[in-house]
Amino acid sequence: MPARPRLRDLLLAQPGKRVRLDSFDPNATHGYEQARAKAIAAKDLDTLVTLQEMLYAERKRRVLIVLQGIDTAGKDGAIKYLSGALHPLGTRVASFGVPTEPELAHDYLWRVHAQVPGNGQIVIFNRSHYESVLVERVHELVPKERWSKRYDQINEFERLLIEEGTTIVKFFLHIDRDEQLQRLRSRYEDPTKRWKFNVGDLAERKLWASYAAAFEDALSRCSTDAAPWYVIPSNHKWFRNLAVGEIVTDTLANLGLAYPRRDDLPKDLVIS
């Protein structure tokens, strides 16, 4: 039986090529059915448990996972899913909302650099430094002459992190407008989800086309061989989980992780 195609190959935003979101179907499942996808995803999480433990024990490398997407795209859901495998001792989530006054007093990467992973850590960014070429661009919070320079600055920032030992994997969670509408309605109508409903999301929804253009530019200009973007079809939450989990697992598996040797211990130690 031939090996199944890896989702990292199918969903990669090809570095150096223009990304058009309408060429990625947010309903796509790439031949997977839900039951099979869940079974594969469970195995991936089992593997991820061991890989993260190796990363944490080794304390030499770092992993940064970036999650971006339109409102309701599933960033919190993806984090909850990964949390089923990632031990809290070696994992942290950093969320980037509206900048605080101290953050606004510094350059836009200042608050981001403070949250990057240390040795042995996996850090998940719920939104990220890309907000500075998304929200700030769409709402014209900074002039074009400033945000247009940030793509190159972001690439340099990520290159710095990589050269210092950080592996970066970036996910754009892709849903369509109809799916967003259903999710917003569900949040409003379900008392157990209403706490997540934000009236401001309705105003942001009217800017769908502007956000799509901003996302396309970010994906096109900042998907690099060293720090690639993956466009994850996310209308089906189970496929989103499969794709994110598989790509994170593959990324860690390719690092060549191993438990550290303990040659400092006496060979004849008696433990009683």
TAZI-V267695 format. One record per run of one state. SS is the DSSP state (h for helix, s for strand, l for the rest). FROM is the first residue (numbers start at 1). TO is the last residue. If there is no record, write none. Layout:
BEGIN
ss = [SS,SS]
from = [FROM,FROM]
to = [TO,TO]
END
This chain:
BEGIN
ss = [l,h,l,s,l,h,l,h,l,s,l,h,l,h,s,l,h,l,h,l,s,l,h,l,h,l,h,l,h,l,s,l,h,l,h,l,h,l,h,l,s,l,h,l]
from = [1,7,11,12,13,21,24,34,59,62,70,75,83,88,91,96,101,105,110,114,122,127,129,134,135,139,144,148,150,164,166,175,177,190,194,197,200,206,208,223,229,234,237,254]
to = [6,10,11,12,20,23,33,58,61,69,74,82,87,90,95,100,104,109,113,121,126,128,133,134,138,143,147,149,163,165,174,176,189,193,196,199,205,207,222,228,233,236,253,272]
END
